Amino acid sequence: MQITTQVALAGAVVGANAAMLAVHLRHRINSPRVFAGAALSAAALADVLRRR
């Protein structure tokens, strides 16, 4: 299985959003917007992987 640019970018966004979520949760900032970014990036990665 070859990794395409889209998969690599989506994976990088998921990693960055997971790190940002961890920082927010560590500082007890837990609004719905914090979770929305992580959820949307995970959905985008799932969509990219599904379309392969």
C-alpha positions as CSV (number, residue, x, y, z in Angstrom):
1,M,0.0,0.0,0.0
2,Q,1.5,3.3,-1.1
3,I,1.0,6.4,1.0
4,T,-0.2,9.3,-1.1
5,T,0.2,13.0,-0.4
6,Q,-3.4,13.2,0.7
7,V,-3.0,10.4,3.2
8,A,0.2,12.0,4.5
9,L,-1.4,15.4,4.9
10,A,-4.5,14.0,6.6
11,G,-2.4,12.0,9.0
12,A,-0.3,15.0,9.8
13,V,-3.4,17.1,10.5
14,V,-4.8,14.3,12.8
15,G,-1.5,14.3,14.7
16,A,-1.4,18.0,15.1
17,N,-5.0,18.2,16.2
18,A,-4.4,15.4,18.7
19,A,-1.5,17.3,20.2
20,M,-3.6,20.5,20.4
21,L,-6.4,18.6,22.0
22,A,-4.0,17.2,24.6
23,V,-2.7,20.7,25.4
24,H,-6.2,22.1,25.7
25,L,-7.3,19.2,28.0
26,R,-4.2,19.6,30.2
27,H,-5.1,23.2,30.8
28,R,-8.7,22.3,31.4
29,I,-10.0,24.1,28.3
30,N,-12.8,21.8,27.2
31,S,-15.3,23.6,25.0
32,P,-17.0,21.9,22.1
33,R,-14.7,23.7,19.6
34,V,-11.7,21.9,21.1
35,F,-13.3,18.5,20.3
36,A,-14.7,19.6,17.0
37,G,-11.3,20.1,15.4
38,A,-10.0,16.7,16.4
39,A,-13.2,15.0,15.3
40,L,-13.3,16.7,12.0
41,S,-9.7,15.9,11.2
42,A,-10.3,12.2,12.2
43,A,-13.3,12.2,9.9
44,A,-11.2,13.6,7.0
45,L,-8.5,11.0,7.5
46,A,-11.2,8.2,7.5
47,D,-12.7,9.6,4.3
48,V,-9.3,9.8,2.6
49,L,-8.6,6.2,3.6
50,R,-12.0,5.0,2.6
51,R,-11.7,6.4,-0.9
52,R,-8.4,4.6,-1.6
